[in-house]
Amino acid sequence: MTKEEKRVTTDETDVTANREERSGKQSNEDNNVSGLPRVENDARNDSAEAQEAKPEVKKRTKRAKKNVPIGQMHIQATFNNTIITFTDSNGNVLVNSSAGACGFRGSKKGTAYAAQIATDKAAEYAKTTFGLTKVDVYVKGVGLGRDSAIRSILNHSMIINSITDVTGIPHGGVRPKRQRRA
C-alpha cells in the first residue's frame, strides 16, 4: 500500500478522489508510447510565443521622389550594341537602357533603330520619374546608334544644352603589327 491509500481509508471522499487521480495518471502513461515524459502544449500558446520570438519586420518606406530637372545623357555606341544612361549633374545614374534590354538580339542590337527604341524607353522613364527636362549629351563610340539616339531625345521634348564627343583617342596606341618580310 502506498501512503496515499493509507490516508484515504479515513475518509470516503478522499478515497474516490485518489482513485480518479490514479486512473487519470495511468491513462496518460498508457498513451505515452515513447516512454519520454509527456509535455502538454497548447497550440494557441505556441503560436503566440512564436510570434513574440520573431524579430519585427521593418516596413519599407517609399523613397522620396527625386526631382532632377538638369542632367546628363551618356550614349555608348558600339558596333554590337548601344547603351543609353541618364545621370544627374554629378554623374550618379538615374536610368539606363540598352538595345539588348529592349529585346533586340544578335546583329540587330547594333542598328540605329534599336538605339532609338532604347533611348525612347530610358528618356520616358527619366522624364516621368525624375522630371528631367534639360540634358548635356556625351557620345562615346563609333556605332550606328550615335545620331539616332540624339534625334530621338528631341521627340521627348527634352532640351539639349550641349553635345560632346568623348570617344577615346589612342595616344601611341597598341603595339604595331610586325614588319612584312620581302
N, CA, C and O of each residue as an XYZ file, in Angstrom:
728
protein
N       0.823     -1.190      0.000
C       0.000      0.000      0.000
C       0.861      1.246      0.000
O       1.897      1.326      0.660
N       0.387      2.214     -0.770
C       1.114      3.485     -0.791
C       0.619      4.373      0.329
O      -0.395      4.076      0.960
N       1.322      5.452      0.579
C       0.960      6.382      1.641
C      -0.407      7.003      1.372
O      -1.172      7.254      2.303
N      -0.711      7.247      0.114
C      -1.991      7.854     -0.237
C      -3.139      6.928      0.120
O      -4.158      7.382      0.641
N      -2.995      5.652     -0.146
C      -4.061      4.701      0.126
C      -4.308      4.560      1.620
O      -5.457      4.404      2.032
N      -3.258      4.611      2.449
C      -3.424      4.527      3.898
C      -4.211      5.729      4.406
O      -5.081      5.593      5.266
N      -3.900      6.901      3.872
C      -4.558      8.122      4.308
C      -6.014      8.136      3.875
O      -6.861      8.686      4.579
N      -6.320      7.541      2.724
C      -7.645      7.570      2.141
C      -8.645      6.754      2.964
O      -9.835      7.067      2.964
N      -8.198      5.751      3.640
C      -9.113      4.884      4.375
C      -9.919      5.636      5.415
O     -10.981      5.164      5.822
N      -9.449      6.784      5.851
C     -10.139      7.531      6.887
C     -11.368      8.270      6.361
O     -12.335      8.451      7.101
N     -11.352      8.689      5.132
C     -12.466      9.497      4.631
C     -12.917      8.979      3.277
O     -12.084      8.744      2.401
N     -14.229      8.795      3.085
C     -14.752      8.244      1.847
C     -14.547      9.187      0.659
O     -14.280      8.718     -0.448
N     -14.660     10.457      0.852
C     -14.494     11.408     -0.260
C     -13.073     11.403     -0.772
O     -12.839     11.523     -1.974
N     -12.127     11.267      0.130
C     -10.728     11.218     -0.290
C     -10.451      9.957     -1.096
O      -9.617      9.981     -2.002
N     -11.123      8.865     -0.791
C     -10.902      7.605     -1.482
C     -11.290      7.737     -2.953
O     -10.536      7.323     -3.834
N     -12.449      8.306     -3.219
C     -12.883      8.450     -4.607
C     -11.980      9.408     -5.375
O     -11.711      9.192     -6.556
N     -11.513     10.459     -4.718
C     -10.642     11.430     -5.379
C      -9.314     10.796     -5.774
O      -8.817     11.024     -6.877
N      -8.736      9.998     -4.870
C      -7.454      9.370     -5.160
C      -7.576      8.332     -6.267
O      -6.658      8.175     -7.072
N      -8.689      7.630     -6.314
C      -8.894      6.651     -7.375
C      -8.963      7.347     -8.739
O      -8.398      6.867     -9.721
N      -9.656      8.474     -8.782
C      -9.743      9.219    -10.039
C      -8.366      9.719    -10.476
O      -8.030      9.671    -11.660
N      -7.581     10.192     -9.527
C      -6.235     10.679     -9.860
C      -5.375      9.555    -10.405
O      -4.687      9.721    -11.413
N      -5.416      8.390     -9.726
C      -4.613      7.263    -10.169
C      -5.042      6.778    -11.547
O      -4.205      6.470    -12.395
N      -6.348      6.711    -11.761
C      -6.823      6.249    -13.061
C      -6.428      7.248    -14.151
O      -6.101      6.835    -15.263
N      -6.451      8.548    -13.859
C      -6.023      9.563    -14.828
C      -4.549      9.453    -15.145
O      -4.161      9.587    -16.305
N      -3.714      9.212    -14.141
C      -2.272      9.072    -14.340
C      -1.966      7.851    -15.186
O      -1.109      7.893    -16.068
N      -2.668      6.771    -14.912
C      -2.421      5.553    -15.660
C      -2.790      5.723    -17.127
O      -2.076      5.242    -18.008
N      -3.901      6.404    -17.394
C      -4.313      6.576    -18.780
C      -3.327      7.461    -19.539
O      -3.060      7.209    -20.714
N      -2.780      8.490    -18.892
C      -1.778      9.332    -19.542
C      -0.507      8.554    -19.830
O       0.109      8.709    -20.884
N      -0.119      7.700    -18.862
C       1.095      6.928    -19.053
C       0.904      5.875    -20.133
O       1.839      5.566    -20.871
N      -0.299      5.322    -20.232
C      -0.575      4.321    -21.257
C      -0.525      4.925    -22.652
O      -0.088      4.264    -23.594
N      -0.964      6.168    -22.799
C      -0.967      6.830    -24.097
C       0.439      7.232    -24.548
O       0.693      7.387    -25.742
N       1.325      7.395    -23.607
C       2.687      7.817    -23.914
C       3.499      6.589    -24.311
O       4.040      5.902    -23.444
N       3.591      6.307    -25.598
C       4.244      5.108    -26.100
C       5.758      5.250    -26.075
O       6.463      4.262    -25.871
N       6.269      6.449    -26.277
C       7.709      6.639    -26.421
C       8.463      6.452    -25.124
O       9.668      6.201    -25.144
N       7.770      6.568    -23.977
C       8.457      6.406    -22.713
C       9.085      7.699    -22.216
O       9.625      7.737    -21.111
N       9.024      8.739    -23.002
C       9.559     10.037    -22.584
C       8.512     10.766    -21.764
O       7.320     10.504    -21.925
N       8.919     11.670    -20.893
C       7.934     12.416    -20.119
C       7.048     13.232    -21.054
O       7.513     13.823    -22.029
N       5.783     13.246    -20.731
C       4.802     13.906    -21.591
C       4.763     15.396    -21.273
O       4.704     15.804    -20.113
N       4.795     16.195    -22.337
C       4.705     17.641    -22.185
C       3.454     18.091    -22.909
O       3.298     17.854    -24.106
N       2.562     18.742    -22.173
C       1.331     19.204    -22.794
C       1.549     20.601    -23.358
O       2.021     21.501    -22.664
N       1.199     20.763    -24.622
C       1.344     22.060    -25.284
C      -0.003     22.523    -25.775
O      -0.812     21.738    -26.270
N      -0.222     23.775    -25.634
C      -1.418     24.382    -26.198
C      -0.994     25.042    -27.506
O      -0.080     25.868    -27.503
N      -1.630     24.702    -28.616
C      -1.238     25.225    -29.927
C      -1.360     26.739    -29.981
O      -0.566     27.413    -30.638
N      -2.353     27.263    -29.291
C      -2.519     28.720    -29.300
C      -1.372     29.405    -28.584
O      -0.909     30.457    -29.024
N      -0.905     28.822    -27.482
C       0.214     29.417    -26.757
C       1.496     29.336    -27.568
O       2.303     30.266    -27.550
N       1.692     28.222    -28.284
C       2.892     28.078    -29.110
C       2.936     29.143    -30.192
O       3.983     29.745    -30.431
N       1.804     29.379    -30.848
C       1.798     30.372    -31.916
C       2.031     31.769    -31.361
O       2.686     32.584    -32.010
N       1.509     32.063    -30.175
C       1.721     33.379    -29.572
C       3.188     33.554    -29.207
O       3.759     34.626    -29.406
N       3.805     32.482    -28.663
C       5.221     32.576    -28.312
C       6.086     32.704    -29.561
O       7.087     33.420    -29.555
N       5.700     32.012    -30.629
C       6.472     32.081    -31.865
C       6.408     33.484    -32.454
O       7.391     33.988    -32.997
N       5.234     34.109    -32.339
C       5.118     35.465    -32.864
C       5.960     36.437    -32.048
O       6.540     37.374    -32.596
N       6.025     36.214    -30.744
C       6.837     37.092    -29.910
C       8.318     36.898    -30.193
O       9.090     37.854    -30.129
N       8.724     35.669    -30.506
C      10.136     35.373    -30.729
C      10.626     35.923    -32.066
O      11.814     36.211    -32.212
N       9.723     36.075    -33.053
C      10.145     36.558    -34.371
C      10.549     38.018    -34.289
O       9.875     38.810    -33.631
N      11.646     38.385    -34.951
C      12.010     39.803    -34.971
C      11.009     40.568    -35.823
O      10.506     40.061    -36.826
N      10.735     41.775    -35.412
C       9.771     42.585    -36.146
C      10.337     42.980    -37.501
O      11.482     43.417    -37.609
N       9.525     42.821    -38.517
C       9.939     43.174    -39.865
C       9.674     44.655    -40.067
O       8.561     45.136    -39.857
N      10.709     45.367    -40.476
C      10.553     46.800    -40.699
C       9.789     47.028    -41.998
O      10.055     46.390    -43.016
N       8.847     47.940    -41.939
C       8.108     48.278    -43.137
C       8.961     49.198    -43.989
O       9.570     50.145    -43.490
N       8.996     48.909    -45.275
C       9.794     49.735    -46.177
C       9.068     51.040    -46.445
O       7.886     51.067    -46.786
N       9.805     52.101    -46.280
C       9.215     53.394    -46.585
C       9.520     53.734    -48.032
O      10.582     53.396    -48.554
N       8.584     54.398    -48.664
C       8.799     54.760    -50.061
C       9.885     55.813    -50.140
O       9.947     56.743    -49.336
N      10.740     55.636    -51.137
C      11.807     56.578    -51.342
C      11.216     57.887    -51.846
O      10.317     57.888    -52.688
N      11.716     58.982    -51.338
C      11.208     60.279    -51.774
C      11.496     60.468    -53.259
O      12.574     60.121    -53.742
N      10.538     61.009    -53.962
C      10.697     61.182    -55.400
C      11.763     62.250    -55.650
O      11.636     63.395    -55.217
N      12.800     61.849    -56.348
C      13.925     62.727    -56.610
C      13.611     63.576    -57.831
O      13.233     63.048    -58.877
N      13.763     64.873    -57.705
C      13.487     65.770    -58.815
C      14.811     66.290    -59.363
O      15.537     67.015    -58.682
N      15.113     65.911    -60.600
C      16.368     66.305    -61.235
C      16.029     66.967    -62.567
O      15.911     66.270    -63.574
N      15.869     68.294    -62.605
C      15.485     68.936    -63.866
C      16.612     68.979    -64.896
O      16.356     68.947    -66.100
N      17.868     69.051    -64.422
C      19.008     69.129    -65.345
C      19.917     67.935    -65.086
O      20.277     67.652    -63.943
N      20.290     67.230    -66.173
C      21.139     66.061    -66.018
C      22.005     65.823    -67.240
O      22.195     66.709    -68.074
N      22.524     64.610    -67.328
C      23.402     64.232    -68.429
C      22.867     62.973    -69.096
O      22.241     62.130    -68.453
N      23.121     62.862    -70.381
C      22.776     61.649    -71.122
C      24.055     61.124    -71.742
O      24.729     61.829    -72.493
N      24.381     59.898    -71.427
C      25.579     59.269    -71.976
C      25.154     58.216    -72.984
O      24.315     57.364    -72.691
N      25.740     58.280    -74.173
C      25.450     57.319    -75.240
C      26.737     56.577    -75.543
O      27.730     57.185    -75.944
N      26.725     55.273    -75.355
C      27.877     54.464    -75.741
C      27.434     53.613    -76.924
O      26.672     52.658    -76.774
N      27.928     53.981    -78.101
C      27.505     53.319    -79.334
C      28.647     52.482    -79.887
O      29.634     53.019    -80.390
N      28.508     51.174    -79.793
C      29.496     50.271    -80.374
C      28.874     49.615    -81.601
O      27.709     49.858    -81.916
N      29.638     48.799    -82.283
C      29.106     48.104    -83.445
C      28.091     47.029    -83.040
O      27.228     46.659    -83.836
N      28.192     46.532    -81.808
C      27.341     45.436    -81.369
C      26.145     45.845    -80.528
O      25.184     45.081    -80.431
N      26.169     47.030    -79.913
C      25.094     47.429    -79.005
C      25.156     48.933    -78.777
O      26.167     49.569    -79.076
N      24.088     49.496    -78.254
C      24.052     50.903    -77.862
C      23.500     50.984    -76.456
O      22.420     50.461    -76.180
N      24.228     51.633    -75.568
C      23.832     51.751    -74.170
C      23.545     53.224    -73.877
O      24.381     54.090    -74.134
N      22.361     53.499    -73.338
C      21.937     54.852    -73.004
C      21.849     54.960    -71.489
O      21.244     54.109    -70.838
N      22.452     56.007    -70.923
C      22.434     56.207    -69.475
C      22.102     57.658    -69.172
O      22.736     58.568    -69.707
N      21.108     57.879    -68.317
C      20.781     59.218    -67.831
C      21.309     59.346    -66.413
O      21.074     58.483    -65.568
N      22.032     60.444    -66.161
C      22.604     60.687    -64.843
C      22.234     62.088    -64.380
O      21.757     62.911    -65.162
N      22.465     62.348    -63.081
C      22.295     63.716    -62.601
C      23.572     64.499    -62.897
O      24.470     63.978    -63.558
N      23.666     65.722    -62.427
C      24.813     66.583    -62.751
C      26.126     66.039    -62.216
O      27.187     66.315    -62.776
N      26.064     65.260    -61.127
C      27.280     64.702    -60.533
C      27.709     63.389    -61.172
O      28.802     62.897    -60.892
N      26.875     62.819    -62.018
C      27.209     61.557    -62.670
C      26.588     60.341    -62.015
O      26.903     59.212    -62.394
N      25.699     60.544    -61.023
C      25.008     59.413    -60.385
C      23.897     58.916    -61.309
O      23.066     59.700    -61.768
N      23.888     57.621    -61.574
C      22.979     57.045    -62.560
C      21.534     57.130    -62.075
O      21.229     56.766    -60.939
N      20.651     57.613    -62.942
C      19.216     57.647    -62.687
C      18.524     56.506    -63.422
O      17.784     55.727    -62.821
N      18.772     56.412    -64.741
C      18.115     55.423    -65.596
C      19.130     54.930    -66.612
O      19.974     55.700    -67.072
N      19.056     53.661    -66.963
C      19.855     53.194    -68.085
C      19.054     52.193    -68.900
O      18.138     51.549    -68.389
N      19.401     52.071    -70.148
C      18.737     51.151    -71.049
C      19.713     50.804    -72.158
O      20.691     51.514    -72.393
N      19.433     49.709    -72.831
C      20.272     49.323    -73.963
C      19.412     48.639    -74.994
O      18.271     48.265    -74.724
N      19.965     48.477    -76.175
C      19.226     47.808    -77.240
C      18.954     46.358    -76.862
O      17.891     45.827    -77.182
N      19.887     45.721    -76.194
C      19.699     44.344    -75.762
C      18.608     44.224    -74.713
O      17.855     43.250    -74.709
N      18.514     45.216    -73.813
C      17.483     45.197    -72.779
C      16.095     45.444    -73.358
O      15.096     45.087    -72.735
N      16.021     46.042    -74.526
C      14.732     46.315    -75.175
C      14.255     45.140    -76.021
O      13.208     45.234    -76.661
N      14.988     44.052    -76.039
C      14.527     42.856    -76.727
C      15.212     42.565    -78.042
O      14.871     41.583    -78.701
N      16.168     43.387    -78.448
C      16.889     43.119    -79.695
C      17.986     42.104    -79.419
O      18.628     42.137    -78.370
N      18.193     41.205    -80.366
C      19.188     40.158    -80.198
C      20.117     40.110    -81.410
O      19.740     40.470    -82.525
N      21.330     39.660    -81.155
C      22.290     39.450    -82.237
C      22.699     40.734    -82.929
O      22.939     41.750    -82.277
N      22.778     40.688    -84.250
C      23.264     41.838    -85.020
C      22.261     42.989    -85.033
O      22.618     44.109    -85.396
N      21.018     42.732    -84.644
C      20.012     43.804    -84.614
C      20.273     44.804    -83.495
O      19.783     45.931    -83.551
N      21.044     44.407    -82.472
C      21.336     45.311    -81.362
C      22.158     46.514    -81.808
O      22.053     47.585    -81.211
N      22.962     46.358    -82.829
C      23.839     47.439    -83.266
C      23.200     48.404    -84.244
O      23.887     49.289    -84.752
N      21.905     48.269    -84.530
C      21.261     49.120    -85.534
C      20.827     50.453    -84.943
O      20.739     50.616    -83.726
N      20.559     51.403    -85.834
C      20.109     52.729    -85.419
C      18.704     52.666    -84.821
O      18.393     53.406    -83.887
N      17.866     51.795    -85.351
C      16.502     51.667    -84.840
C      16.511     51.147    -83.395
O      15.737     51.615    -82.559
N      17.374     50.195    -83.112
C      17.476     49.659    -81.752
C      17.933     50.742    -80.779
O      17.456     50.803    -79.645
N      18.852     51.595    -81.219
C      19.315     52.700    -80.371
C      18.185     53.692    -80.115
O      18.069     54.238    -79.018
N      17.364     53.922    -81.114
C      16.237     54.851    -80.972
C      15.231     54.317    -79.953
O      14.744     55.072    -79.112
N      14.920     53.035    -80.020
C      13.969     52.417    -79.088
C      14.522     52.457    -77.662
O      13.786     52.754    -76.722
N      15.803     52.162    -77.498
C      16.431     52.183    -76.172
C      16.402     53.590    -75.590
O      16.161     53.769    -74.396
N      16.650     54.589    -76.439
C      16.624     55.981    -75.979
C      15.212     56.390    -75.583
O      15.022     57.071    -74.576
N      14.230     55.983    -76.364
C      12.839     56.311    -76.050
C      12.441     55.751    -74.682
O      11.813     56.437    -73.876
N      12.810     54.512    -74.442
C      12.451     53.857    -73.192
C      13.092     54.564    -71.993
O      12.422     54.837    -70.998
N      14.382     54.854    -72.093
C      15.092     55.489    -70.983
C      14.633     56.933    -70.784
O      14.478     57.382    -69.649
N      14.417     57.658    -71.878
C      14.023     59.064    -71.774
C      12.630     59.205    -71.165
O      12.392     60.105    -70.359
N      11.728     58.334    -71.539
C      10.366     58.388    -70.994
C      10.377     58.156    -69.485
O       9.696     58.851    -68.731
N      11.156     57.175    -69.062
C      11.237     56.875    -67.621
C      11.907     58.017    -66.861
O      11.467     58.381    -65.770
N      12.973     58.583    -67.436
C      13.686     59.682    -66.768
C      12.800     60.910    -66.640
O      12.854     61.624    -65.639
N      11.991     61.150    -67.654
C      11.136     62.333    -67.635
C       9.993     62.168    -66.640
O       9.701     63.094    -65.884
N       9.346     61.013    -66.624
C       8.201     60.813    -65.737
C       8.616     60.631    -64.278
O       7.948     61.142    -63.379
N       9.701     59.915    -64.037
C      10.096     59.614    -62.664
C      10.904     60.731    -62.017
O      10.680     61.067    -60.854
N      11.835     61.301    -62.756
C      12.748     62.282    -62.178
C      12.516     63.704    -62.668
O      13.165     64.628    -62.178
N      11.621     63.905    -63.609
C      11.338     65.249    -64.102
C      12.479     65.859    -64.898
O      12.676     67.074    -64.866
N      13.226     65.039    -65.607
C      14.379     65.513    -66.379
C      13.905     66.282    -67.607
O      13.124     65.759    -68.402
N      14.374     67.529    -67.769
C      13.948     68.346    -68.911
C      15.108     68.828    -69.763
O      14.961     68.984    -70.975
N      16.264     69.068    -69.146
C      17.440     69.547    -69.884
C      18.582     68.556    -69.696
O      18.832     68.077    -68.590
N      19.270     68.258    -70.795
C      20.373     67.300    -70.716
C      21.594     67.800    -71.473
O      21.486     68.523    -72.463
N      22.749     67.398    -70.981
C      24.007     67.527    -71.707
C      24.307     66.141    -72.253
O      24.317     65.172    -71.494
N      24.552     66.027    -73.555
C      24.740     64.729    -74.194
C      26.223     64.447    -74.359
O      26.977     65.283    -74.859
N      26.631     63.261    -73.935
C      28.009     62.800    -74.094
C      27.975     61.530    -74.934
O      27.393     60.523    -74.530
N      28.608     61.583    -76.113
C      28.580     60.464    -77.056
C      29.939     59.787    -77.065
O      30.976     60.446    -77.147
N      29.921     58.455    -76.980
C      31.168     57.691    -76.976
C      31.017     56.522    -77.927
O      30.032     55.787    -77.847
N      31.962     56.335    -78.814
C      31.948     55.190    -79.716
C      31.629     55.576    -81.148
O      31.327     56.730    -81.450
N      31.705     54.578    -82.027
C      31.561     54.828    -83.464
C      30.404     54.039    -84.070
O      30.370     53.828    -85.283
N      29.460     53.602    -83.248
C      28.376     52.765    -83.747
C      27.315     53.541    -84.502
O      27.357     54.769    -84.579
N      26.355     52.801    -85.063
C      25.283     53.397    -85.849
C      24.270     54.143    -84.990
O      23.509     54.954    -85.519
N      24.235     53.899    -83.696
C      23.223     54.495    -82.838
C      23.526     55.896    -82.356
O      22.715     56.485    -81.642
N      24.673     56.448    -82.727
C      25.066     57.783    -82.237
C      24.013     58.837    -82.579
O      23.455     59.476    -81.687
N      23.746     59.013    -83.858
C      22.882     60.098    -84.309
C      21.417     59.832    -83.999
O      20.691     60.748    -83.613
N      20.974     58.591    -84.164
C      19.557     58.303    -83.951
C      19.164     58.466    -82.483
O      18.027     58.833    -82.187
N      20.078     58.202    -81.573
C      19.789     58.384    -80.149
C      19.598     59.863    -79.825
O      18.712     60.225    -79.051
N      20.429     60.711    -80.416
C      20.305     62.153    -80.172
C      19.003     62.677    -80.772
O      18.327     63.506    -80.163
N      18.656     62.200    -81.954
C      17.416     62.658    -82.601
C      16.177     62.229    -81.816
O      15.196     62.969    -81.744
N      16.225     61.052    -81.239
C      15.040     60.567    -80.526
C      14.823     61.303    -79.204
O      13.716     61.288    -78.666
N      15.870     61.950    -78.673
C      15.709     62.764    -77.461
C      14.781     63.942    -77.749
O      13.974     64.332    -76.905
N      14.907     64.493    -78.934
C      14.081     65.649    -79.287
C      12.598     65.278    -79.351
O      11.748     66.146    -79.154
N      12.267     64.018    -79.621
C      10.874     63.583    -79.643
C      10.225     63.651    -78.262
O       9.000     63.718    -78.161
N      11.028     63.634    -77.200
C      10.505     63.681    -75.841
C      10.542     65.095    -75.275
O      10.424     65.286    -74.065
N      10.703     66.065    -76.131
C      10.739     67.490    -75.772
C      11.724     67.788    -74.650
O      11.446     68.583    -73.752
N      12.878     67.135    -74.718
C      13.970     67.470    -73.805
C      14.876     68.463    -74.502
O      15.124     68.363    -75.703
N      15.358     69.406    -73.744
C      16.240     70.431    -74.292
C      17.678     69.937    -74.175
O      18.123     69.515    -73.108
N      18.395     70.001    -75.298
C      19.802     69.583    -75.307
C      20.662     70.822    -75.136
O      20.661     71.703    -75.996
N      21.397     70.898    -74.031
C      22.284     72.035    -73.776
C      23.553     71.941    -74.609
O      23.972     72.925    -75.218
N      24.164     70.765    -74.638
C      25.416     70.598    -75.370
C      25.560     69.149    -75.806
O      24.983     68.242    -75.206
N      26.342     68.948    -76.862
C      26.677     67.607    -77.336
C      28.197     67.516    -77.354
O      28.868     68.307    -78.017
N      28.728     66.551    -76.627
C      30.175     66.391    -76.516
C      30.560     64.981    -76.940
O      29.938     64.007    -76.518
N      31.593     64.875    -77.781
C      32.100     63.572    -78.186
C      33.255     63.205    -77.261
O      34.264     63.909    -77.215
N      33.111     62.124    -76.536
C      34.143     61.690    -75.595
C      34.739     60.344    -76.000
O      35.193     59.579    -75.150
N      34.737     60.060    -77.304
C      35.313     58.818    -77.805
C      36.804     58.807    -77.498
O      37.497     59.806    -77.693
N      37.284     57.679    -77.020
C      38.697     57.577    -76.667
C      39.602     57.663    -77.887
O      39.320     57.070    -78.928
N      40.681     58.401    -77.747
C      41.668     58.534    -78.826
C      42.970     57.924    -78.335
O      43.459     58.303    -77.271
N      43.541     56.994    -79.079
C      44.791     56.373    -78.612
C      45.964     57.349    -78.701
O      46.139     58.019    -79.718
N      46.753     57.429    -77.656
C      47.980     58.223    -77.651
C      49.137     57.245    -77.703
O      49.661     56.824    -76.671
N      49.528     56.889    -78.913
C      50.574     55.878    -79.068
C      49.959     54.545    -79.462
O      50.551     53.789    -80.232
N      48.786     54.256    -78.946
C      48.047     53.068    -79.361
C      48.670     51.764    -78.917
O      49.529     51.723    -78.037
N      48.217     50.711    -79.547
C      48.711     49.378    -79.221
C      49.979     49.106    -80.017
O      50.360     49.889    -80.887
N      50.605     48.023    -79.718
C      51.842     47.668    -80.396
C      51.544     47.422    -81.879
O      50.579     46.730    -82.204
N      52.377     47.992    -82.801
C      52.113     47.825    -84.225
C      52.383     46.391    -84.695
O      53.099     45.626    -84.049
N      51.790     46.063    -85.829
C      51.967     44.755    -86.432
C      53.426     44.595    -86.869
O      54.093     45.584    -87.172
N      53.914     43.376    -86.901
C      55.319     43.182    -87.278
C      55.538     43.593    -88.745
O      54.607     43.592    -89.550
N      56.800     43.945    -89.071
C      57.110     44.371    -90.443
C      57.070     43.167    -91.381
O      57.455     42.057    -91.013
N      56.607     43.408    -92.570
C      56.472     42.340    -93.557
C      57.844     42.037    -94.140
O      58.613     42.946    -94.453
N      58.143     40.741    -94.284
C      59.419     40.346    -94.884
C      59.233     40.214    -96.387
O      58.243     39.661    -96.865
N      60.219     40.741    -97.124
C      60.115     40.692    -98.594
C      60.772     39.506    -99.199
O      60.756     39.347   -100.419
